[in-house]
Amino acid sequence: MPVDNFAIQMKACELSSSFHSKGETAQISAVWRFMKKHGYIYRFATHTVQRNPKETVTEATDFMTIHHALLDELVRDKR
């Protein structure tokens, strides 16, 4: 099950109507900021999954529940 920035963008659109209403450029930027802010790594050369997707369903669901709100933040720079 490949997971890339586009997959994260599509899932965020499914979970959040306000994220879905943003323009495509804003969505892509939000996904990149989210990944950078939280230290998530996008592996360009990994072509096979490390674990069976059935083993990670609960973990993935928990991840999306916790983190999708972060993509919805109205203010990206809290200074």
C-alpha positions in Angstrom: 0.0 0.0 0.0 2.0 3.0 -1.2 1.5 6.2 0.8 2.7 9.4 -0.6 1.8 13.1 -0.3 -1.0 12.8 -2.8 -2.6 10.0 -0.8 -2.3 12.1 2.4 -3.9 15.0 0.5 -6.8 12.9 -0.7 -7.4 11.4 2.7 -7.4 14.9 4.3 -9.9 16.0 1.8 -12.2 13.1 2.7 -11.9 13.8 6.4 -12.2 17.6 6.4 -14.6 19.7 4.4 -12.6 22.9 5.1 -9.4 21.3 3.8 -11.3 20.1 0.7 -12.5 23.7 0.1 -8.9 24.9 -0.1 -7.2 25.3 -3.5 -4.9 22.5 -4.7 -1.8 24.5 -4.2 -2.8 25.4 -0.7 -3.6 21.7 0.0 -0.2 20.6 -1.3 1.6 23.3 0.8 -0.4 22.3 3.9 0.6 18.6 3.5 4.3 19.5 3.0 4.3 21.8 6.0 2.5 19.2 8.1 5.1 16.5 7.2 8.0 18.9 7.8 6.6 20.2 11.1 6.1 16.7 12.5 9.3 15.1 11.1 7.6 12.6 8.9 9.8 11.2 6.1 8.7 10.7 2.6 10.8 7.8 1.1 11.1 8.3 -2.6 12.8 4.9 -3.3 10.6 2.5 -1.1 8.5 0.5 -3.5 7.2 -2.3 -1.1 5.5 -2.1 2.2 7.4 -3.0 5.3 4.4 -4.6 7.0 1.2 -6.2 5.9 -1.4 -3.4 5.6 -3.9 -5.5 7.6 -1.5 -5.2 10.6 -1.5 -1.4 10.4 -5.2 -0.6 10.1 -5.7 0.4 13.7 -2.4 2.4 13.8 -3.3 4.2 10.5 -6.8 5.0 11.7 -5.4 6.4 15.0 -2.8 8.5 13.1 -5.4 10.1 10.9 -7.8 10.8 13.8 -5.1 12.5 15.7 -3.3 14.4 12.9 -6.0 15.4 10.4 -7.0 18.4 12.5 -3.5 19.8 12.2 -4.0 20.1 8.4 -7.1 22.2 9.1 -5.4 24.9 11.1 -6.4 28.3 10.0 -3.1 30.0 11.0 0.0 28.2 9.9 2.5 30.6 11.6 1.7 31.0 15.3 4.3 33.7 16.0 
